[in-house]
């Protein structure tokens, strides 16, 4: 009777030892993995923090696509503190900064990890008209964005190339300008300026002289068509004798001539 009982106790002890060994092995394996992962994390953190992964100064930011804007000016708009880890650059934040610059239409970023470098591809807004305002000299693009002239380099010749001037422009006219600009661009008559200082009477300076259009509304295109038909007007009335053309009512256009003085005998 004693033999089988002794064997049972031995088996039980063996099983307990096996369980203890399994638990110890799992504990050591867990500790080894934890140590390995911690070392790996610290190693990677230290590796990433090395100067090799740092942008040391603005010269490591490459600007592409600019024509009128200075590269150093665009770099300054990014507001990056140097030195800066390439990993920590917030592209959405940088994009937001550039989107707030009137002279820029868009910007695309490319972050290069090996030999750290940030490339910024910009698209500038295209000025289509001179637009002096109380805020200073500036330009308008086709969508009505006002761009201060100070954004451009002193050597830029944009102002000399533009043949259209807009006076009295304000931000509230932006939607109207975006419609008006292609309309006056397609006009058969050359339009030199748009005077918006009196919004109830938009005045256009054309090759025929001054033209009163009244407020800008849906009749503007019709008024332009009527004006285009008057292109032959100088053949019957010299431009020097025309004070202005009144198109406030396109159905009843009128011509105001300059009174001629009667020569004394």
C-alpha positions, 0 to 999 in steps of 0.5 A: 500500500505504501508504494503507490502512495509514494509514487503519487507524491513524487509525481505531484512534486515533479509537477510543482517543480515544472510549474515553478520552472515555467513561471520563472521562465515566463517571468525572465522572458517578460523581463528580457523583452521589456529590457530589450524594448526599453533599450531599443526605444531609448536607442532610437530616441537618441539616434533620432535626436542626433544632429544628423536628423536636425534642420540647423538653419533656414538654408536647409529649407528649399523654396521652389516655384517662386518668381516674384517673392524672395525665398528668404521672405517665404522662409521667414513666413514659416516661423520655424525655430532652429535647430529643429528636428525634421520629425517634429515639423508640423506640416499642417501648421506650416501650411496654415501659415502660408495660406494666410499670405495674400501673395501665395495661392498654394504651397506643397511640402515635402519632408526629406528624412535622409540628409534632412531637408524641407522642400516647399513648392509654392504657387504665387498669385498672379496680379492682374491690376494695380489697386492703390488703397489707404493701406498702401500700393498693391495689386489685385488678382483675378479673384479679388485678393488684394496683395500689398506691393511690399511682398515683392522684391524691389526689382520686380516689374509687375507694376510696369507690366499692368495696364489696368488700375482699380480705384476705391477697391474694398474687400466687400467688392471681391465677389463682384470683381471676380465676375467683372474682371473676365467681362472687361477682359473680353471687351472689344474696347481697351479698359484702362481703369475701374473707379469704384470710389462711388459704388452707385456710379462705377466709372470706367476709363476706356479708349473712348473716354470716361463711361458712367455705368451706374452700380454694378449689377446684372446689366453690366455685360449688356452695357459693355455690349452697347459700349462696344458698338460705340467703338466707331464714335470717334469717327463722328465725334472727336475724343477730345470733345467727349466729357463722358458717355452715360450708360446707366440706362443701356436702353438710352445711352447718352453722350455728354460733350464738352461745351465749345467756346465761341471765338471772339471776333 
